């Protein structure tokens, strides 16, 4: 999902929207993301 993409067909739009909604529902919120990044950095740079 990092390239230019032109969606013209309804079924293509629906699949893309479903995928994006799934990613959103699984994503951490901003605070949790920051905690995860900090925790990983602490472990990595011990």
RALIN-V116907 format. One record per residue. N is the residue number from 1. SS is DSSP state (~ for helix, > for strand, _ for the rest). OMEGA is omega in degrees with one decimal (NA if undefined). NEAR is the number of other ideal C-beta (glycine too) atoms within 8 Angstrom. Layout:
N_SS_OMEGA_NEAR ; N_SS_OMEGA_NEAR
This chain:
1___-179.4_4 ; 2___179.9_2 ; 3___175.4_4 ; 4___-175.6_3 ; 5___176.6_6 ; 6___-179.3_4 ; 7___-177.5_7 ; 8___-177.5_4 ; 9___179.9_6 ; 10_~_-178.3_5 ; 11_~_177.3_6 ; 12_~_178.2_9 ; 13_~_-180.0_9 ; 14_~_178.6_8 ; 15_~_-179.9_8 ; 16_~_179.6_10 ; 17_~_177.5_8 ; 18_~_179.1_8 ; 19_~_-179.6_9 ; 20_~_178.4_8 ; 21_~_177.3_8 ; 22_~_178.2_8 ; 23_~_178.2_8 ; 24_~_-176.8_7 ; 25_~_-179.2_6 ; 26_~_-174.8_5 ; 27___173.3_7 ; 28___173.2_6 ; 29___-173.8_6 ; 30_~_-178.2_6 ; 31_~_179.7_6 ; 32_~_176.6_8 ; 33_~_179.4_10 ; 34_~_178.0_8 ; 35_~_179.9_8 ; 36_~_179.8_9 ; 37_~_179.0_8 ; 38_~_180.0_8 ; 39_~_179.0_8 ; 40_~_179.5_8 ; 41_~_178.2_8 ; 42_~_179.7_8 ; 43_~_-176.4_7 ; 44_~_-174.0_6 ; 45___176.5_5 ; 46___NA_4
